[in-house]
Amino acid sequence: MFRMKNKLNNLYNANKEVKFALVGAGKMGKGLVNQLSRIKGLTSSVVIDEKPEKAMEALISSGVRKSDITTSDNIKIIEDCEFLDIIEKKKNKLALSDEEIQFWIDGVTNETIPDYQTSALLMAIVLNGMDDHETAKLAEAMMKSGHVIDLSSIEGIKADKHSTGGVGDKTSMALGAMVAACGLKVAKMSGRGLGHTGGTLDKLESIRGFNCYLSEDQFKRQVGEIGLAIIGQTGDLVPADKKLYALRDVTATVNSIPLIASSIMSKKLASGADTILLDVKYGEGAFMKTIEDAKALAQAMIAIGKKLGRDTIAMITDMDQPLGNTIGNALEVQEAVETVRGKGPEDFIELCIRAGEIMLIQGQLASTKEEARRQIEEAILSGRAFEKLVQMVQYQGGDVEQIKNTDLLPKAKFVTEIRSREAGYISRIHSMQLGILAMKLGAGRATKSDPIKYGVGLKIGVKKGDRVKRGDVLCRVYHDEDLDKDWLEEMYNSFQYSDQVQDPTPIVEAILWE
């Protein structure tokens, strides 16, 4: 009792009193509320009785002001009170229990917890964080908030790959075809672009007739038959994440590693794959601006995957310059096709092969990186990777002639060359700025409702470290409308020069297995 008294006194002094509820406000109940409320560290929160006046009388007798009492015949008031305690707990930097997290996500999904309370908890998480166990439980609860795809009927190990988004990132198309040609089953759900980052679905839809929205049965059948399918997320997958992200977007609570990690992984886990490769990008054109933040996010996602029984590995990759040479939907499809044919840009080919090495080892189709690389290179040289890409397009209703001859893909009305006004070494390429400029052409969306112009975009002619002369082409702009002077000046200023030789940045900075 002495220890309990000390704990309650400490809570009282720290303004962290234990709230209690009482069912039944008869003579004994009224007396109990009165006595308990006099103990420092305890405070009455809810009193339930068949007669509201008795419950109110009990609370008033314990020292609660009548003006502070709310009466209701709805059990929701109790739920609100419970959730207030959860907010208070995280506000005080305490870990939430599995039950509390599940209660929250259930309430978000069935809309019994009001947005303002969820927003408060989100901000508390942004400020005070979550430990690995909390983050994993949050991902699991969100995963189970809707339909979870079961791929167990498909023979073999099923693989998924996720990128945190970047400028010119067309990896899924090329990488998926490469590893599927080596025998791996790739079951991938992708998203659309928003802002300066492109979306895989938008790029695929620049192929005439391509269907991104297969039924679950069609998705499974395609993965089973040809080993590769890339589709959009179904509507009943992870509904809790959709609701939470909408709130995070308008309450300045997007930038939180536990919330980002649980959001990404809930969707990956619900998609049903056995192995997950994460491409976590850092730099100006990425969501994570520093390599330290990228590693922290990667480690959080790996921890979630492993806690929930999925083989999860992360690559940390550079996004201080665009990936490959193209930005824009049809242009990126063209570059992906060239890459699976072995003719793509060096940085993009290297990223695909490095990622493919990991995926083949995860899929138990290779025991070493060297063996995996040989398999991928042979799939490219033999043409099997290209044929796998053609096969996927055909299965999903796309015009395969546009893949066999990429000149048939959508084209912009005009092409304008941006030439260097000086000589020197390229010291920096502002990838985010280039992404925004491409979006303004119509290659991306400022808002979700904006239309896409599939043929517009940029083809970059230089990389960081390249030596350029006056008059060299920095970029070709593919556009449907006239380019104004301000846009052209911004484009030119996206490239910075130095008199000194610049060391190129490695495309893959690190690979995290743990």
C-alpha positions as CSV (number, residue, x, y, z in Angstrom):
1,M,0.0,0.0,0.0
2,F,2.9,2.4,0.8
3,R,4.4,1.8,-2.6
4,M,1.0,2.4,-4.2
5,K,0.6,5.6,-2.3
6,N,4.0,6.9,-3.4
7,K,3.3,6.1,-7.0
8,L,-0.1,7.9,-6.9
9,N,1.5,10.9,-5.2
10,N,4.2,11.0,-8.0
11,L,1.5,10.9,-10.6
12,Y,-0.4,13.6,-8.9
13,N,2.7,15.8,-8.7
14,A,3.4,15.2,-12.3
15,N,-0.2,16.0,-13.3
16,K,-0.6,12.4,-14.7
17,E,-3.5,11.2,-12.5
18,V,-5.1,7.8,-13.0
19,K,-8.6,8.2,-14.3
20,F,-11.2,5.6,-13.1
21,A,-14.8,4.8,-14.2
22,L,-17.5,3.4,-12.0
23,V,-20.6,1.4,-13.0
24,G,-23.5,1.8,-10.5
25,A,-24.1,5.0,-8.5
26,G,-26.1,3.7,-5.6
27,K,-25.3,4.3,-2.0
28,M,-22.1,2.2,-2.1
29,G,-21.1,3.5,-5.5
30,K,-21.6,7.1,-4.5
31,G,-19.5,6.5,-1.4
32,L,-16.7,4.8,-3.4
33,V,-16.5,7.6,-5.9
34,N,-16.3,10.1,-3.1
35,Q,-13.5,8.2,-1.3
36,L,-11.4,7.4,-4.4
37,S,-11.6,11.0,-5.6
38,R,-10.0,12.1,-2.4
39,I,-6.9,10.1,-3.0
40,K,-4.1,12.1,-4.6
41,G,-3.3,10.6,-8.0
42,L,-6.9,9.3,-8.7
43,T,-9.6,11.2,-10.5
44,S,-13.2,10.1,-11.4
45,S,-13.7,10.1,-15.2
46,V,-17.0,8.3,-15.9
47,V,-19.9,7.2,-13.7
48,I,-22.6,4.9,-15.3
49,D,-26.0,4.4,-13.8
50,E,-29.5,3.6,-15.0
51,K,-30.6,7.0,-13.5
52,P,-28.4,9.9,-14.9
53,E,-29.3,12.1,-12.0
54,K,-27.7,9.6,-9.6
55,A,-24.5,9.4,-11.7
56,M,-24.3,13.2,-11.7
57,E,-25.0,13.4,-7.9
58,A,-22.1,11.0,-7.3
59,L,-19.7,13.1,-9.4
60,I,-20.7,16.3,-7.7
61,S,-20.3,14.8,-4.3
62,S,-16.7,13.9,-5.2
63,G,-15.9,17.5,-6.0
64,V,-16.6,17.7,-9.8
65,R,-18.3,20.9,-10.9
66,K,-21.7,20.5,-12.5
67,S,-20.6,22.6,-15.5
68,D,-17.8,20.1,-16.2
69,I,-20.2,17.1,-16.4
70,T,-21.5,15.8,-19.7
71,T,-24.3,13.3,-19.7
72,S,-25.2,10.9,-22.4
73,D,-27.1,7.6,-23.0
74,N,-24.6,6.8,-25.8
75,I,-21.7,4.4,-25.0
76,K,-19.6,6.4,-27.4
77,I,-18.9,8.9,-24.7
78,I,-17.0,6.2,-22.8
79,E,-15.1,5.3,-26.0
80,D,-14.1,9.0,-26.3
81,C,-13.0,9.0,-22.8
82,E,-10.9,5.9,-23.4
83,F,-9.3,7.4,-26.5
84,L,-8.5,10.6,-24.6
85,D,-6.4,8.5,-22.2
86,I,-4.6,7.0,-25.2
87,I,-3.8,10.5,-26.5
88,E,-2.7,11.5,-23.0
89,K,-0.4,8.5,-22.8
90,K,1.4,9.2,-26.0
91,K,1.6,12.9,-25.1
92,N,3.5,11.8,-22.0
93,K,6.0,9.8,-24.2
94,L,4.6,6.4,-23.0
95,A,4.4,3.4,-25.3
96,L,0.9,2.3,-26.4
97,S,-0.2,-1.3,-25.8
98,D,-1.3,-3.6,-28.6
99,E,-4.9,-3.3,-27.5
100,E,-4.8,0.5,-27.5
101,I,-3.3,0.6,-31.0
102,Q,-5.9,-1.9,-32.2
103,F,-8.7,0.1,-30.6
104,W,-7.5,3.3,-32.4
105,I,-7.3,1.6,-35.8
106,D,-10.7,0.0,-35.4
107,G,-12.1,3.4,-34.5
108,V,-10.5,5.0,-37.6
109,T,-11.8,2.2,-39.8
110,N,-15.4,2.2,-38.6
111,E,-15.3,6.0,-38.0
112,T,-16.2,5.9,-34.3
113,I,-13.2,8.0,-33.4
114,P,-13.6,11.7,-34.5
115,D,-10.9,13.1,-36.8
116,Y,-9.9,15.8,-34.3
117,Q,-8.9,13.1,-31.7
118,T,-7.0,11.0,-34.3
119,S,-5.2,14.2,-35.4
120,A,-4.2,14.9,-31.8
121,L,-2.7,11.4,-31.5
122,L,-0.9,11.7,-34.8
123,M,0.7,14.9,-33.7
124,A,1.7,13.3,-30.4
125,I,3.3,10.5,-32.4
126,V,5.2,13.0,-34.6
127,L,6.5,14.7,-31.5
128,N,7.2,11.7,-29.3
129,G,7.7,8.8,-31.7
130,M,6.9,5.1,-31.4
131,D,9.2,2.2,-30.6
132,D,9.7,-0.8,-33.0
133,H,7.0,-2.9,-31.3
134,E,4.4,-0.1,-31.5
135,T,5.3,0.7,-35.1
136,A,5.0,-3.0,-36.1
137,K,1.7,-3.3,-34.3
138,L,0.4,-0.2,-36.0
139,A,1.4,-1.6,-39.5
140,E,-0.3,-4.9,-38.6
141,A,-3.5,-3.3,-37.4
142,M,-3.7,-1.2,-40.6
143,M,-2.9,-4.2,-42.7
144,K,-5.8,-6.1,-41.1
145,S,-8.2,-3.1,-41.4
146,G,-9.3,-4.4,-44.9
147,H,-8.8,-7.2,-47.3
148,V,-5.4,-9.1,-47.2
149,I,-4.4,-10.8,-50.4
150,D,-3.5,-14.5,-50.1
151,L,-0.9,-15.6,-52.7
152,S,-0.2,-19.0,-51.2
153,S,-2.0,-20.7,-54.1
154,I,0.8,-19.5,-56.4
155,E,3.7,-21.9,-56.5
156,G,7.1,-20.5,-55.5
157,I,8.3,-17.5,-53.5
158,K,6.4,-14.3,-54.4
159,A,8.4,-11.1,-54.4
160,D,7.5,-7.4,-54.1
161,K,9.6,-4.3,-54.5
162,H,8.8,-0.8,-53.2
163,S,10.5,2.6,-53.9
164,T,9.9,5.6,-51.6
165,G,9.7,7.7,-54.8
166,G,11.9,9.8,-56.8
167,V,12.4,11.7,-60.1
168,G,12.8,9.5,-63.1
169,D,12.1,6.3,-61.2
170,K,10.9,3.8,-63.7
171,T,12.5,0.8,-61.9
172,S,9.5,-1.4,-61.4
173,M,8.9,-2.0,-65.2
174,A,12.5,-2.9,-66.0
175,L,13.5,-4.7,-62.8
176,G,10.2,-6.7,-62.7
177,A,10.8,-8.0,-66.2
178,M,14.5,-8.8,-65.5
179,V,13.9,-11.0,-62.4
180,A,10.7,-12.5,-63.7
181,A,12.7,-13.7,-66.7
182,C,15.0,-15.5,-64.2
183,G,12.0,-17.4,-62.7
184,L,11.0,-15.1,-59.8
185,K,7.3,-14.5,-59.2
186,V,6.8,-10.7,-59.0
187,A,3.4,-9.6,-57.5
188,K,3.5,-5.8,-57.3
189,M,1.0,-3.1,-56.5
190,S,2.0,0.4,-57.4
191,G,0.6,4.0,-57.1
192,R,0.2,7.2,-59.0
193,G,2.4,10.2,-59.1
194,L,1.8,13.4,-57.2
195,G,4.0,16.5,-57.1
196,H,7.5,16.2,-58.4
197,T,7.6,12.3,-58.2
198,G,6.2,10.1,-60.9
199,G,3.9,7.1,-60.5
200,T,4.4,3.7,-62.0
201,L,0.7,3.4,-63.0
202,D,0.8,6.7,-64.9
203,K,3.8,5.5,-66.8
204,L,2.2,2.1,-67.7
205,E,-1.0,3.8,-68.8
206,S,0.9,5.8,-71.4
207,I,0.8,2.4,-73.2
208,R,-2.4,2.3,-75.2
209,G,-5.0,0.0,-73.6
210,F,-2.9,-1.0,-70.5
211,N,-5.1,-2.1,-67.7
212,C,-3.8,-1.3,-64.2
213,Y,-6.8,-2.6,-62.4
214,L,-7.1,-6.4,-62.5
215,S,-9.4,-8.3,-60.2
216,E,-7.6,-10.3,-57.5
217,D,-8.2,-13.5,-59.4
218,Q,-6.8,-12.0,-62.6
219,F,-3.8,-10.7,-60.6
220,K,-3.1,-14.1,-59.1
221,R,-3.6,-15.9,-62.4
222,Q,-1.2,-13.6,-64.2
223,V,1.5,-13.9,-61.5
224,G,1.1,-17.7,-61.6
225,E,1.2,-18.0,-65.4
226,I,3.9,-15.5,-66.4
227,G,5.5,-14.5,-63.1
228,L,4.9,-10.8,-63.4
229,A,2.0,-8.4,-62.7
230,I,2.0,-4.7,-61.8
231,I,-1.4,-3.3,-60.8
232,G,-3.0,-0.5,-58.8
233,Q,-4.0,-1.0,-55.2
234,T,-7.5,-2.4,-54.8
235,G,-10.1,-0.2,-53.0
236,D,-10.6,-2.5,-50.0
237,L,-6.9,-2.8,-49.2
238,V,-5.7,-1.1,-46.0
239,P,-8.7,1.4,-45.7
240,A,-7.3,2.7,-42.3
241,D,-4.1,3.9,-44.1
242,K,-6.2,5.9,-46.6
243,K,-8.1,7.6,-43.8
244,L,-5.0,8.3,-41.7
245,Y,-3.0,9.6,-44.7
246,A,-5.7,12.0,-45.6
247,L,-5.6,13.4,-42.1
248,R,-1.8,13.5,-42.0
249,D,-1.7,15.4,-45.3
250,V,-3.8,18.3,-43.8
251,T,-2.4,18.3,-40.2
252,A,1.4,18.5,-40.9
253,T,1.9,15.0,-39.6
254,V,3.3,13.3,-42.7
255,N,6.9,13.6,-41.7
256,S,7.2,10.9,-39.0
257,I,9.3,7.8,-39.5
258,P,6.9,5.4,-37.5
259,L,3.9,6.8,-39.5
260,I,5.7,6.6,-42.9
261,A,7.1,3.1,-42.1
262,S,3.7,1.7,-40.9
263,S,1.9,3.2,-43.9
264,I,4.2,1.8,-46.5
265,M,4.6,-1.6,-44.9
266,S,0.8,-2.1,-44.2
267,K,0.2,-2.0,-47.9
268,K,3.2,-4.2,-48.7
269,L,2.1,-6.8,-46.2
270,A,-1.5,-6.7,-47.3
271,S,-0.4,-7.3,-50.9
272,G,0.6,-10.8,-49.9
273,A,4.3,-11.2,-51.1
274,D,6.7,-13.4,-49.2
275,T,9.8,-11.1,-49.8
276,I,10.0,-7.3,-49.9
277,L,12.8,-5.2,-51.3
278,L,12.7,-1.6,-50.3
279,D,14.4,1.1,-52.4
280,V,14.7,4.0,-49.9
281,K,15.9,7.1,-51.7
282,Y,17.6,10.1,-50.2
283,G,18.6,13.5,-51.5
284,E,17.0,16.6,-52.9
285,G,14.5,14.7,-55.1
286,A,13.5,12.3,-52.4
287,F,11.2,12.5,-49.4
288,M,14.1,11.7,-47.1
289,K,16.6,14.5,-47.6
290,T,19.6,12.9,-45.7
291,I,21.1,9.5,-45.8
292,E,20.7,9.3,-42.0
293,D,16.9,9.7,-42.3
294,A,16.8,7.3,-45.2
295,K,18.6,4.6,-43.1
296,A,16.3,5.3,-40.1
297,L,13.2,4.8,-42.3
298,A,14.7,1.7,-43.9
299,Q,15.5,0.1,-40.5
300,A,12.0,0.9,-39.2
301,M,10.5,-0.9,-42.2
302,I,12.8,-3.8,-42.0
303,A,11.9,-4.3,-38.4
304,I,8.2,-4.3,-39.2
305,G,8.7,-6.8,-42.0
306,K,10.8,-9.2,-39.8
307,K,8.4,-8.9,-36.9
308,L,5.5,-9.9,-39.2
309,G,7.4,-12.8,-40.8
310,R,8.5,-11.2,-44.2
311,D,12.0,-11.4,-45.6
312,T,12.7,-7.6,-45.9
313,I,15.8,-5.9,-47.2
314,A,16.5,-2.3,-48.0
315,M,18.7,-0.4,-50.5
316,I,19.7,3.2,-49.8
317,T,20.0,4.9,-53.2
318,D,20.8,8.4,-54.4
319,M,18.2,10.9,-55.6
320,D,20.3,14.1,-55.7
321,Q,20.0,13.8,-59.5
322,P,17.3,12.1,-61.7
323,L,17.5,8.4,-62.1
324,G,18.4,7.5,-65.7
325,N,18.0,10.2,-68.4
326,T,14.2,10.7,-68.7
327,I,11.4,12.3,-66.7
328,G,7.9,11.9,-68.0
329,N,5.6,8.9,-68.6
330,A,6.1,7.7,-72.2
331,L,9.7,8.8,-72.2
332,E,10.3,6.7,-69.1
333,V,8.6,3.7,-70.6
334,Q,10.9,4.0,-73.6
335,E,13.9,4.1,-71.3
336,A,12.7,1.1,-69.4
337,V,12.3,-0.8,-72.7
338,E,15.8,0.2,-73.7
339,T,17.1,-0.9,-70.3
340,V,15.7,-4.5,-70.5
341,R,17.3,-4.6,-73.9
342,G,20.6,-3.7,-72.3
343,K,20.8,-0.2,-73.9
344,G,19.7,1.9,-71.0
345,P,21.7,4.5,-69.0
346,E,24.5,3.2,-66.8
347,D,23.1,4.3,-63.5
348,F,19.7,2.9,-64.2
349,I,21.0,-0.5,-65.4
350,E,23.3,-0.7,-62.4
351,L,20.4,0.0,-60.0
352,C,18.2,-2.6,-61.6
353,I,20.9,-5.2,-61.5
354,R,21.9,-4.5,-57.9
355,A,18.2,-4.7,-56.9
356,G,17.8,-7.9,-59.0
357,E,20.7,-9.6,-57.2
358,I,19.0,-9.1,-53.9
359,M,15.6,-10.2,-55.1
360,L,16.9,-13.4,-56.7
361,I,18.7,-14.3,-53.4
362,Q,15.6,-13.6,-51.4
363,G,13.7,-15.8,-53.9
364,Q,16.2,-18.6,-53.4
365,L,17.0,-18.6,-57.1
366,A,20.7,-17.6,-56.5
367,S,23.0,-18.1,-53.6
368,T,25.4,-15.3,-54.3
369,K,25.3,-11.8,-55.8
370,E,27.7,-12.9,-58.5
371,E,25.4,-15.8,-59.5
372,A,22.4,-13.6,-59.5
373,R,24.1,-11.0,-61.6
374,R,25.1,-13.6,-64.2
375,Q,21.5,-14.7,-64.4
376,I,20.2,-11.2,-64.9
377,E,22.8,-10.3,-67.5
378,E,22.0,-13.4,-69.4
379,A,18.2,-12.6,-69.3
380,I,19.0,-9.2,-70.8
381,L,21.4,-10.4,-73.4
382,S,19.2,-13.3,-74.5
383,G,16.2,-11.0,-74.9
384,R,14.2,-13.0,-72.3
385,A,13.8,-9.9,-70.1
386,F,12.4,-7.9,-73.0
387,E,10.0,-10.7,-73.9
388,K,8.8,-10.9,-70.3
389,L,7.9,-7.1,-70.4
390,V,6.1,-7.7,-73.7
391,Q,4.2,-10.6,-72.1
392,M,3.1,-8.5,-69.2
393,V,1.8,-5.7,-71.4
394,Q,0.0,-8.2,-73.5
395,Y,-1.7,-9.9,-70.5
396,Q,-2.8,-6.5,-69.2
397,G,-4.4,-5.4,-72.5
398,G,-1.7,-3.0,-73.6
399,D,-0.6,-2.4,-77.2
400,V,2.6,-4.6,-77.5
401,E,3.5,-2.8,-80.8
402,Q,4.3,0.3,-78.7
403,I,6.8,-1.8,-76.7
404,K,8.3,-3.4,-79.7
405,N,8.6,0.0,-81.4
406,T,8.7,2.8,-78.8
407,D,8.4,5.5,-81.5
408,L,4.7,4.6,-81.4
409,L,4.3,5.7,-77.8
410,P,2.6,9.1,-77.2
411,K,4.7,12.1,-78.4
412,A,4.8,15.8,-77.5
413,K,4.1,18.4,-80.1
414,F,7.4,20.2,-79.7
415,V,11.0,19.5,-78.7
416,T,13.2,22.3,-77.4
417,E,17.0,21.9,-76.6
418,I,18.5,23.6,-73.5
419,R,22.2,24.3,-74.3
420,S,25.0,25.2,-72.0
421,R,26.1,28.8,-71.9
422,E,29.4,28.0,-70.3
423,A,32.1,25.3,-70.0
424,G,32.9,23.3,-66.8
425,Y,32.0,20.3,-64.8
426,I,28.4,19.6,-63.8
427,S,28.5,19.9,-60.0
428,R,24.8,19.6,-59.2
429,I,21.6,18.7,-60.9
430,H,18.5,19.8,-59.0
431,S,16.3,16.8,-59.3
432,M,13.4,18.2,-57.4
433,Q,13.3,21.3,-59.5
434,L,13.4,19.2,-62.7
435,G,10.6,17.1,-61.4
436,I,8.5,20.2,-60.7
437,L,9.3,21.7,-64.1
438,A,8.2,18.4,-65.7
439,M,5.0,18.4,-63.7
440,K,4.3,22.0,-65.0
441,L,4.6,20.6,-68.5
442,G,1.8,18.1,-67.7
443,A,4.0,15.1,-66.9
444,G,2.7,15.0,-63.3
445,R,0.0,16.3,-61.0
446,A,-0.1,19.2,-58.6
447,T,-3.4,17.8,-57.3
448,K,-4.9,14.3,-57.6
449,S,-7.5,15.5,-60.1
450,D,-5.0,17.0,-62.6
451,P,-4.9,15.3,-66.0
452,I,-1.7,13.7,-67.3
453,K,0.0,14.5,-70.7
454,Y,1.7,11.2,-71.5
455,G,4.1,12.5,-74.2
456,V,5.6,15.5,-72.4
457,G,8.7,15.4,-70.2
458,L,12.5,15.9,-70.1
459,K,15.4,14.0,-71.5
460,I,18.6,14.9,-69.5
461,G,21.8,15.0,-71.5
462,V,24.3,15.2,-68.6
463,K,25.1,13.6,-65.3
464,K,26.9,15.0,-62.2
465,G,30.6,15.0,-62.9
466,D,30.3,15.3,-66.7
467,R,32.5,17.8,-68.5
468,V,30.5,20.1,-70.7
469,K,31.4,22.7,-73.4
470,R,29.6,25.9,-74.3
471,G,26.7,24.8,-76.6
472,D,26.4,21.2,-75.3
473,V,22.9,20.0,-74.8
474,L,21.9,19.9,-71.2
475,C,18.3,18.8,-71.7
476,R,15.7,18.2,-74.4
477,V,12.2,19.4,-73.4
478,Y,9.2,17.6,-74.8
479,H,6.2,19.9,-74.6
480,D,2.7,20.7,-76.0
481,E,2.6,24.4,-75.1
482,D,5.0,27.3,-75.6
483,L,7.6,27.6,-72.9
484,D,7.7,30.9,-71.1
485,K,11.0,32.7,-70.2
486,D,10.7,32.1,-66.4
487,W,10.3,28.3,-67.0
488,L,13.3,28.3,-69.4
489,E,15.4,30.2,-66.9
490,E,14.4,27.8,-64.1
491,M,15.3,24.9,-66.3
492,Y,18.8,26.3,-67.1
493,N,19.4,27.0,-63.4
494,S,18.7,23.4,-62.5
495,F,22.2,22.6,-63.6
496,Q,25.2,24.0,-61.7
497,Y,28.8,24.2,-62.7
498,S,32.2,24.0,-61.2
499,D,35.8,24.5,-62.4
500,Q,36.9,21.5,-60.4
501,V,36.6,17.8,-61.4
502,Q,33.5,16.3,-59.6
503,D,33.4,12.8,-58.3
504,P,30.3,10.9,-59.4
505,T,27.9,9.8,-56.6
506,P,27.4,6.0,-56.3
507,I,23.8,5.1,-57.2
508,V,23.6,2.5,-54.4
509,E,24.9,4.0,-51.1
510,A,24.2,1.0,-48.8
511,I,22.3,-2.3,-48.5
512,L,20.6,-3.0,-45.1
513,W,19.8,-6.6,-44.3
514,E,19.0,-5.9,-40.6
